[in-house]
Amino acid sequence: MTVEFQITGERIAGTEALIRPHIRHTPVLRVDMADFGRAALPVDLKLELFQHSGSFKARGAFANLLTREIPGAGVVAASGGNHGAAVAYAAMRLGVPAAIFVPEVSPKAKTDRIRSYGAELVIGGQLYAEALAASEARATGTGALQIHAFNQPETLLGQGTLGKEIEADLPDIDTLLVAVGGGGLIGGIAGWFAGRVRIVAVEPEEAPTLHRALEAGEPVDAPAGGIAADSLAPKRVGTLMFPVAQAFVERSVLVSDEDIAAAQQALWDNVRVVAEPGGAAAFAALLSGKYIPAPGERVAVLVCGGNTTAVKFG
């Protein structure tokens, strides 16, 4: 596979300097797994769900809007919800028209957020792939700029700024657990660390996009179901991130829907963090025992999104 685009620390750092005025430096929370009914283990939660628009996606959205030429027709994006909300937010802040295409599985919490930022919202099919096709047709017909959720250089560089921020916050970690859908997030982060930290992918059993790709040696179609389908279930990972994953992602760990739901509830019950299914997936690997750290291993978990109303409050 030949991919001309290269994710480098220098390019990520340049992107970070450009978008920094528009994004938040999100907090880190140290927890002990003993508080979750597991063996004692200090774990750092990087709470990127507190980013503008409710997820890490704001980084990639601003990277696109600030580095690419925006036509008069504005921008168009397809999304399970978070990317769309981020593009809508960035477009609102920068005064750019935006049309966001989402599949029917997108939850109300996400579609409401997109509308709140003033973007045009279009329901484009049952799954992400259908929404993407509809958005591409709109871009072709209007001349609007298509902003891809994960398979776009600027998107990867923007998400990579989160890796830079995590290293500044937690310079001594051994392992970082990251949820994967299309792979823009883990691709950018792995590109930043370039092997300095063990990067472990976490995916739903019902949407194992990177898992299947690593087995096949190239991006291939995978199932696109489960409770995190609105954020972690494209048909396949991006071609731009895949060589990075091959080089710098140690493995892919699969978690069940039950694991993810339990992680969502545990985060709320113990630390009052409201994570969406995709945002809780990485923590689910640790809570369920699907990922077992070695003795003395310093582990960080990325909680990457919080656009949900699915947690039982009480």
C-alpha distance (Angstrom), angle and dihedral (degrees) to the residues before:
residue distance angle dihedral
M1 . . .
T2 3.81 . .
V3 3.79 117.1 .
E4 3.79 118.3 172.9
F5 3.79 96.6 -168.3
Q6 3.81 114.8 90.3
I7 3.80 125.0 -163.3
T8 3.79 106.7 -143.6
G9 3.78 133.0 173.3
E10 3.79 89.7 -121.2
R11 3.79 92.9 55.7
I12 3.81 92.2 45.4
A13 3.80 91.1 49.9
G14 3.80 90.2 50.8
T15 3.79 90.8 50.4
E16 3.79 90.8 47.8
A17 3.80 91.7 54.9
L18 3.80 89.9 51.5
I19 3.81 98.4 48.5
R20 3.82 98.6 34.5
P21 3.84 94.4 95.6
H22 3.81 88.6 57.3
I23 3.81 102.9 44.4
R24 3.78 137.4 60.8
H25 3.78 127.2 -115.8
T26 3.79 95.6 -129.0
P27 3.82 123.2 -144.2
V28 3.79 132.6 -105.4
L29 3.81 121.3 -137.4
R30 3.82 121.3 -160.0
V31 3.81 112.1 -145.4
D32 3.79 135.0 172.1
M33 3.79 118.0 -130.1
A34 3.81 87.4 -139.8
D35 3.80 86.2 74.6
F36 3.82 87.4 60.9
G37 3.79 94.4 51.1
R38 3.80 95.1 -97.6
A39 3.81 133.9 110.8
A40 3.78 113.0 -65.2
L41 3.80 110.6 -86.1
P42 3.81 129.3 147.9
V43 3.80 110.5 -127.3
D44 3.79 129.7 -179.3
L45 3.80 116.8 -139.4
K46 3.79 114.1 -156.6
L47 3.79 101.4 -151.7
E48 3.77 102.3 -150.6
L49 3.79 89.4 153.2
F50 3.82 84.2 84.9
Q51 3.81 90.2 65.9
H52 3.81 119.5 114.1
S53 3.82 110.7 -74.9
G54 3.82 90.2 19.9
S55 3.80 101.8 -81.3
F56 3.79 147.0 53.3
K57 3.80 89.2 -93.4
A58 3.81 92.2 91.0
R59 3.80 88.4 75.1
G60 3.79 94.1 60.0
A61 3.79 92.5 40.7
F62 3.80 93.8 55.9
A63 3.80 91.0 43.0
N64 3.80 89.2 57.8
L65 3.78 97.2 44.0
L66 3.80 94.5 45.7
T67 3.80 98.7 45.9
R68 3.82 105.3 35.1
E69 3.79 129.1 68.1
I70 3.81 108.7 -102.7
P71 3.83 115.4 -147.6
G72 3.76 123.5 -142.0
A73 3.80 89.7 -101.8
G74 3.79 88.5 64.5
V75 3.78 125.7 -144.1
V76 3.78 136.8 -41.9
A77 3.80 128.6 -161.2
A78 3.78 139.8 178.2
S79 3.76 117.9 -143.0
G80 3.76 147.3 157.9
G81 3.79 83.0 -129.5
N82 3.80 113.1 -78.5
H83 3.80 98.4 68.8
G84 3.78 89.4 45.4
A85 3.79 92.1 51.0
A86 3.79 90.4 48.4
V87 3.80 94.1 49.3
A88 3.80 90.2 45.8
Y89 3.81 90.7 50.4
A90 3.80 94.4 47.1
A91 3.80 90.9 45.7
M92 3.80 90.7 51.1
R93 3.81 91.9 49.9
L94 3.80 92.4 48.2
G95 3.82 97.4 39.9
V96 3.81 97.0 -113.9
P97 3.85 125.6 142.3
A98 3.80 112.3 -116.4
A99 3.80 136.0 -169.7
I100 3.79 117.0 -166.7
F101 3.81 123.4 -162.3
V102 3.80 116.8 -159.5
P103 3.82 133.3 176.1
E104 3.77 123.2 -117.3
V105 3.83 90.9 -102.7
S106 3.81 91.7 67.0
P107 3.81 108.3 116.1
K108 3.78 122.0 -120.9
A109 3.81 91.5 -114.6
K110 3.79 88.6 64.8
T111 3.79 99.7 40.2
D112 3.80 90.5 48.3
R113 3.80 89.7 52.4
I114 3.81 91.6 50.8
R115 3.79 91.3 51.1
S116 3.81 91.1 47.1
Y117 3.80 89.7 62.4
G118 3.80 91.8 56.3
A119 3.80 99.5 -110.1
E120 3.78 124.3 141.1
L121 3.81 107.4 -105.0
V122 3.82 119.8 -151.4
I123 3.81 125.7 -177.7
G124 3.80 104.0 -138.7
G125 3.79 111.8 -176.8
Q126 3.77 137.1 -53.2
L127 3.82 99.8 -68.2
Y128 3.80 138.5 30.8
A129 3.81 94.3 -99.4
E130 3.81 90.7 59.6
A131 3.79 92.3 47.8
L132 3.80 88.9 50.4
A133 3.82 91.7 52.8
A134 3.80 90.8 49.8
S135 3.80 92.0 49.1
E136 3.81 91.5 49.7
A137 3.80 89.8 52.8
R138 3.82 89.8 51.9
A139 3.80 91.9 49.2
T140 3.80 91.5 49.7
G141 3.79 92.2 48.3
T142 3.81 98.1 45.7
G143 3.78 105.9 27.5
A144 3.79 91.8 -119.3
L145 3.80 117.2 152.8
Q146 3.81 113.7 -102.7
I147 3.81 113.5 -136.7
H148 3.78 109.7 -163.1
A149 3.78 118.1 -146.6
F150 3.80 95.3 -132.2
N151 3.83 115.9 -14.9
Q152 3.79 96.9 73.1
P153 3.85 126.2 96.3
E154 3.79 94.6 -131.7
T155 3.79 91.2 48.8
L156 3.80 91.8 53.3
L157 3.80 92.3 47.1
G158 3.79 91.1 49.6
Q159 3.79 93.2 50.6
G160 3.80 88.7 45.7
T161 3.80 88.8 65.3
L162 3.79 86.6 72.1
G163 3.80 88.8 62.0
K164 3.80 89.6 53.0
E165 3.81 90.2 50.0
I166 3.80 93.1 47.9
E167 3.79 91.3 51.8
A168 3.80 90.1 51.4
D169 3.80 90.7 49.6
L170 3.81 97.3 40.5
P171 3.81 110.8 22.9
D172 3.81 94.7 164.0
I173 3.82 103.9 51.7
D174 3.80 120.1 125.6
T175 3.80 99.5 -162.5
L176 3.79 137.8 26.6
L177 3.82 121.5 -164.5
V178 3.81 113.2 -150.4
A179 3.81 130.0 -179.1
V180 3.81 116.5 -127.6
G181 3.78 133.3 -149.6
G182 3.79 113.5 142.4
G183 3.77 90.5 -8.6
G184 3.80 103.2 -117.0
L185 3.78 92.6 123.2
I186 3.79 99.0 46.1
G187 3.80 90.9 38.9
G188 3.79 92.5 55.9
I189 3.80 93.9 42.6
A190 3.81 94.1 46.1
G191 3.79 89.1 47.8
W192 3.79 89.9 55.6
F193 3.81 96.6 47.7
A194 3.82 93.3 39.8
G195 3.80 92.8 -167.8
R196 3.82 98.9 -40.0
V197 3.83 90.0 112.5
R198 3.82 129.8 32.0
I199 3.80 106.4 -107.3
V200 3.81 115.1 -157.8
A201 3.81 119.7 -170.3
V202 3.80 118.9 -143.1
E203 3.80 120.0 -160.2
P204 3.80 137.6 170.0
E205 3.78 114.7 -101.4
E206 3.80 87.3 -126.6
A207 3.82 94.0 53.5
P208 3.85 107.6 35.1
T209 3.81 97.3 161.8
L210 3.81 99.8 150.0
H211 3.80 92.8 34.4
R212 3.81 90.6 57.7
A213 3.80 92.1 43.6
L214 3.79 93.7 52.0
E215 3.79 89.9 49.6
A216 3.81 91.9 49.4
G217 3.79 96.4 40.5
E218 3.80 91.4 -124.2
P219 3.81 139.3 49.2
V220 3.80 110.0 -71.7
D221 3.78 134.8 171.0
A222 3.80 116.2 -83.4
P223 3.81 135.1 -179.2
A224 3.80 114.4 -77.9
G225 3.79 107.3 -153.2
G226 3.78 143.8 102.3
I227 3.78 136.2 82.8
A228 3.80 92.2 -60.7
A229 3.82 93.9 51.5
D230 3.80 91.9 117.6
S231 3.82 91.0 64.8
L232 3.81 110.5 12.6
A233 3.80 105.5 39.9
P234 3.80 118.4 80.6
K235 3.80 114.8 143.3
R236 3.81 92.5 -105.0
V237 3.80 142.5 -8.3
G238 3.78 120.7 -92.3
T239 3.78 122.7 -87.7
L240 3.80 91.8 -133.0
M241 3.79 95.3 57.9
F242 3.78 98.4 39.9
P243 3.83 99.1 81.3
V244 3.81 87.9 49.1
A245 3.79 90.6 51.8
Q246 3.78 91.6 48.7
A247 3.79 90.0 52.6
F248 3.80 102.9 38.6
V249 3.84 112.1 17.1
E250 3.79 108.9 89.9
R251 3.80 97.4 -158.3
S252 3.80 146.6 -33.5
V253 3.81 118.5 -110.4
L254 3.81 118.6 -160.0
V255 3.81 123.1 -144.1
S256 3.79 130.3 -171.9
D257 3.78 127.6 -121.3
E258 3.81 86.9 -109.0
D259 3.81 90.1 54.5
I260 3.79 91.1 51.3
A261 3.81 94.3 47.1
A262 3.81 90.3 48.7
A263 3.81 90.4 50.8
Q264 3.80 91.5 50.3
Q265 3.78 91.4 51.8
A266 3.81 93.7 43.5
L267 3.80 92.1 52.6
W268 3.79 90.0 52.5
D269 3.81 96.3 42.4
N270 3.81 95.8 47.9
V271 3.81 107.7 29.5
R272 3.82 103.6 11.3
V273 3.80 92.7 -118.3
V274 3.81 113.7 148.2
A275 3.80 106.3 -150.6
E276 3.79 125.8 176.1
P277 3.83 117.1 -128.6
G278 3.79 93.7 -93.7
G279 3.79 90.4 45.0
A280 3.80 92.0 53.2
A281 3.81 96.6 44.1
A282 3.80 96.1 91.7
F283 3.80 91.6 50.7
A284 3.81 88.6 47.7
A285 3.81 89.6 65.3
L286 3.80 90.4 58.6
L287 3.80 97.4 39.3
S288 3.81 93.9 48.3
G289 3.80 94.9 45.8
K290 3.81 92.2 -117.6
Y291 3.80 84.8 125.5
I292 3.81 115.0 39.4
P293 3.82 115.5 -171.8
A294 3.78 120.3 -139.0
P295 3.82 118.1 -112.8
G296 3.79 108.9 -73.4
E297 3.81 94.2 9.4
R298 3.80 113.0 148.9
V299 3.78 107.5 -138.0
A300 3.79 131.3 -169.0
V301 3.79 124.9 -171.4
L302 3.78 124.8 -156.3
V303 3.82 113.0 -137.9
C304 3.76 95.0 -165.9
G305 3.82 108.1 176.5
G306 3.78 142.9 24.6
N307 3.80 107.5 -179.6
T308 3.79 100.0 127.9
T309 3.76 145.5 102.6
A310 3.80 93.6 -164.5
V311 3.82 100.3 101.0
K312 3.81 116.9 102.2
F313 3.77 105.8 -124.8
G314 3.75 118.4 -149.6
